[in-house]
Amino acid sequence: MTERLFLADSSVLRFKARVVSRRPGAVVLDRTAFYATSGGQPHDTGTLGGVRVTGVEAEGENVVHAVDGEVPEGEIEGVVDGGRRRDHLEQHHGQHLLSRAFIESCGAETVSFHLGPESSTIDLDVRDLTAGEADRAEDLANLVVRENRPVEVTWHTLDEAKTLGLRKLPDGIDRVRVVTVRDFDRCACGGTHPSRTGDISQIRILGWEKSKGKVRLTFVCGGRALRDARERARVLEAAGAALGTGALEAAAAAGRAREDLRAANRELGVLRERAAAGESAELLAKAQPAGKARLVRASFPGRDVPALLVLTKSLSEFPDAVFVLTGKGALVAGCGAAVALDPGAAFKEAALAAGVRGGGRGRLYQGAGGVDAAALEAAADAMSRRLAAEVSR
């Protein structure tokens, strides 16, 4: 059985211990301050006798330390990575405070918790969440942090624990570890916690979304919250500078810029259609006669599919038009309403030869992805000859 030192004091980062069993790449100690992955909180890292600890897992009453080397015999010193421990402690205890705050402010229970490398999430047992509800919970949790309330760890029998009004009791144990934030929260927990709530510094909600009938909320605490606030401030400053305004006016300026861009794009679309109409007329004036139709075969190496489709829209308005166009890895083909033709079979054959992926139906087909320009042009030439023969019958 491994004595778990962090259960009594989460601030212990150095300790003495002995190896009681070994296996390839792992050891079990008689005592440890290393936290083993559980309850949504990842494991600690650090060293044992100077050997790097890469993972920690619980196996019954033992704690197994994955190590990157041979741990010495005899008494050794264990050193927990303090930065990682503090970060995880901040996120974990912050989750306790935030979960209780949601219960108090809007009756939303937490059903799961995940501590990630950049942010953490809780799943709330509600179908929706308003900004006001989130703000109230965040304000309450941070009030408890600022009040720097004591955090107490106590042990109880299962029968005693049942009388404490805990949100959830663990299964299969006789002694229950209870973490209490004075006059605010009490729950059964085997994770790492500070001695006072002020050690968390701050709690920030980053956002939320609906997920499987519940609300998944993303948050950060402590050092992560400070870094997030700093990064967001820098982004706002940069956005404001780019828009010629202050950071706090950046959102309004961005909204105006978006509307201006939409208006410019609408005007550009009209101009493109006008240009395409003139270009279509020029192409058809030079088109090859094919029965009662006119066949346009043209190449535009700098245009992608969207740019070609602006032109084909105009070409399609000419009832007798048949067209095969190539662009930057792109192939587009179609015909006007008066032409008795379905280019589908010819397009499929040309696309296969040119390595183009795409399709269509009726009178217009399109594809992209061709990497061999010569093969694309050859396939398009062959397709135009086939279409010319079909409409000339």
N, C-alpha and C positions, 0 to 999 in steps of 0.2 A: 504494500500500500504506500502510495506517495503522499506525503504531507504537502498540501497546497498552501504555500505561505501567503499568496495574494488574497486568500479568503479572509484572512485576519487583517492584513494591511496591504493595500494596493500600491503603497509608495515604496515597498521593498524592491530594490532593483539588483542588489548584490547579496549573495548568500553562499554558504558552504554546504556541500552535500557529498554523498558517496554513491557510486554506481552500484545498483543491486542486481541488474541483469543487462545483458547485451544481446544484440542481434545485428546482422549486417546493416550498417548505416543508421543505427538507432540505439539509444540507451534509456533505461528506466532508473530514476534516482530515488533515494529514500525521502528526499524533500526537494521542493522546487518553488521558485517564484515565477516560472514561465506559465503564462496563461495558455490553456489548450483551446483550440477552436470549438465554440459552442454558442448557442443562443443568438446566432447572427453576428457574433463578434469574432474576428480572425485571431489567430494565434500570435504570440510574441515571437520575436527573434532575438539573437544575442550570441553569447559564447558560453561554452562549458570547458573549463580548463584550457582556454584559448582556442578551442575548436568551434567553428561556426555552427549555430543552431538554425536550421532552415525550416523546421516545422514542428508543431507540438500537437499531439492528439491524446485524448483520454481513452483508455481501454479499461473499463470497469473502474477499479479503485486505483489504478496505476496511470501515470502520465508518461507517455512515450515521446522522447525528444529525437527528431531526425537530425543527424549531425553530418557535417561535411569533413569527416576525418576520424581519427582514433582518439577517443577521450581517455586521458590518463587514468591509471589505477589510484586508489587511495582517495583522500579528501581532495576535492577540487573546488574551485570558485566558479560560481555561475554569475553571469552579468547579463541582465536584460537590457535590450535596446530602449533607452529612456524616451527617445523621441517618438518611437512607434507606440510604446505603452501609453504615453501621455495623449497622443492623438486618438488612440482607440478609446481610452478612458473618457476623453471629452465627448466623443461621438456617442458612446454608450450611455453615459449618465445624462447627457443632453437629451437622448431619446426618452429616457425615463421621465424627465421633466416635461418634455413636449407632449408625450402620450397622456400624462396626467392632466396637462393643461387643456387638451382637446376634450377629455372627459368632463372637466369642470366647466368649460366654456360652451360646449355644444353637444355633450353626451356621446361623442364619437370614440368608440373603443379601438385600440390598436390590436390587429390580429397577427401581424408579422413585422419583423425588423430585419434589415440587411445593411451591414456596414461595408461600404465599398471603398476603393482606393482614393476616390476624389470626393464623393458625396455619399450620403446614406439615405435610405428610404424606410418609411413605415406605410403599411396598408391599413387604412381606416375603414371600419365596418359601416360605411355610409355610401349611398349611391352618388352623392354630389357634395360639393363643398363650395361655399361662397368666399369671396375675398375678405369680407367682414369677419366671417368665422375663423379664417386662417389668421387674420391680424389679431383677433382677440386672444387666440391660443398662444401665438408668438409673444404678444405683450405680457401675458400672464407668466409664461415660462421664463422670460427674461427678467421679470420683476423678482421672481424667486431667486434667480441667479444673482441679481444685484443686492438682494437682502442677505446674501452670503449665509444661508441657513446651514446648520450642522447636518451632516449625513452620518447616520449611525448604523452599524452592522451588528445584528444580534442573531443568536441561534435559538431555535425552539423545537420542541417535539411536534410531530404532525398534528396531534390533538390540540396543542397550544396554538399552532399556526392557523387552525381552522376558526379560531375565535378572533383573529386579528383583522378580518375584513379584507383579505388579500384578493387581488384581481384574479389570480390563478395560482393553484398549488401544483408543484411538480409531482410526478408519479414515481412510485417505487423507492422512496427514501424515508428514513425515520427522523432525521434531523433536517430542519429547514433553515436556510440562511435568509434572513430578512433585512432588506435595505430600507431605511426610513429617512425621508427628508422631513424635518420637523414641521408639523402642522400642514403638510401638503401631500406627501406621497408615501406609500408603504407597499412593497412588493417582494415576493420571493425571487431571488436572483443570485446566480453564482459568478457574475461578471466583476469587472474592476470598476471601482468607484472612488471619487475623491473624499476628503474628510469634510469639505464644505462646498456648497453649490457655487460659490464665487470662483472656484477653480475652473469652471467651465467658460467663464469670460462672457460669451454671448452665444445665442442660438439664432440662426437665420433660415427661414423657409425660402427655398429657391423656386418652388412651383409644385404643381400637382396635375394629375391626369386620371381619367377614369380607367379602371383596369379590372376586368372580370367581375363587374357588379360592385366594385369597391372603389375607393380613391387611393391612389398611390402618391404619396407626398415625399418630395425630395428636400433634404435639409443639410446644413453643415453647422458645426459647433466649434468653439474655441479658436485655435490657430487657423483652421480651415475657414471659419467665418470671417476672420480678419483678412486673410488672403483673398477671399472671394470679394469682399467689399472693396479692397484696394484695386483689384483687377477691374471690377465694374466701373469704379471711378475713373480709372485710366482710360478705359474704353470710351466712356462718355466724354471725357476731355478730348480724346482724339476725334470722336465723331463731331463734337461741337466745333473743333478747329477746322475740320474738313468742310463743315457746313457754314463756317463763318459766324458762329454764335457761341454762347457759353454752354457748359456741360448740361445744365438743367433745362436749357431751351433746345437741346439737340433733338428731342423727340418731336416737338412741334415743327422744327425746321425740316426734319426728315419727312414728316407727313406732307408738308408743302412741296418738298422736292419730289416725292413720289407722285403727287398729283400732276406736277409739271411734267414729269417723265411720261406719265400716262397720256397726257395731252400731246406731247411731242411724238410719242409712238403712234397715236391715232393719225396725226398729221403725216408722219412718215409713211404709214400704211397707205394713205390716200395717194401720196406722191409715188410710191412704188407701183401701185395699181395703174396709175396714169402712165408711168414709164413702161410698165409691162405691156400696156395696150399698144403703145407706139412700137415697141420692140416686136410684138407679135405680128403687127401689120407688116413690118419690114421682113420678118422671117417668112411669112406666107407669100409675100411678093416674090421671093426667091425660091419658093418651095418646088419640089419635084412633083409633076402631075402623076397621079396614080388612079387610073380610072376616072371617076367623078370626084375624087378626093385630091387634096394637096398634102404631100408628105414633107414634114420638117424634120431634118436630122441635124442637130447642132450640139456643140460641146462648149461647156462653160467651166473650165478647170477650177476656178475659184469659188464656185457656188455649191452650197450643201443642199440637202433635200428641201428644207423650208424655203430657201431662196428660189429654187427651181419651181416649187409649187406656186409661187406668186406668178410666174410666167405661164405655167400650164393652165392656171385658172383663166387667164386671158385668152390663151390659145383655144381652150375648150369652148369658148363662146362663139368661135367660128364653126358653123355646122359641118363644113367639109374638111376640117383639119384632122390630120393624123400626125402625131409627133413622137419622136424618140430623142430624149435629151440626156446628156451625161454631165456630171459635175465632179466635185471633189469626192471621189469614191462612191458617187451616187448615180442611180439610173431611174429615170422617170419616163413613162410612156402612156399614151392615151389617144382619144379621138373625140371629134365633135358629134353632136346629136344626130346628124344626117348620115353618118357613116355606119353601115351595117357591119360592125366588127367588134369582137371581144379580144383584146390584146393579151388576155391572161396566159394562154399556152405559150405564145411567143415570148412573153416576159419571163415566165418561169424558166424556159430554156436559156435565155440570155443571162438571167441572174445566176443560174447554176454555173455557166461558163465563166462569168466575171467574178464569182465569189461574193455576190451581193445578197444580203438578207432583206426580205421585205415581202410585199404582196399588195393586194388590192381587190377590187371587184368592179364589174360593169365596164366603165369607160376610162378608168384611171388606175395605174399601178405605179408603185414606187418602192425603192430599196436603197440601202446604203451599206457601207462596210467594205467596198472593194478596195484592195490595196495595190493591185497591178493595173496601172493606168492603161497600158497597151492592151491587156486582156479585156478591160472594160470597154474600150473604144471598139475593139474587134467584135465583141458580143453585141454592142449596140448597132454597129453597121450591119451585122448579120440579121438582127431583129428587124431593122428598117427594111431590108430587102424582102424579108418574109412577109411583112405587113403590106408592102407595096404590091407583092404578088397576090395576096389574099383580096385586097380591095379592087384589084384590076380584073378579077375574073368576071 
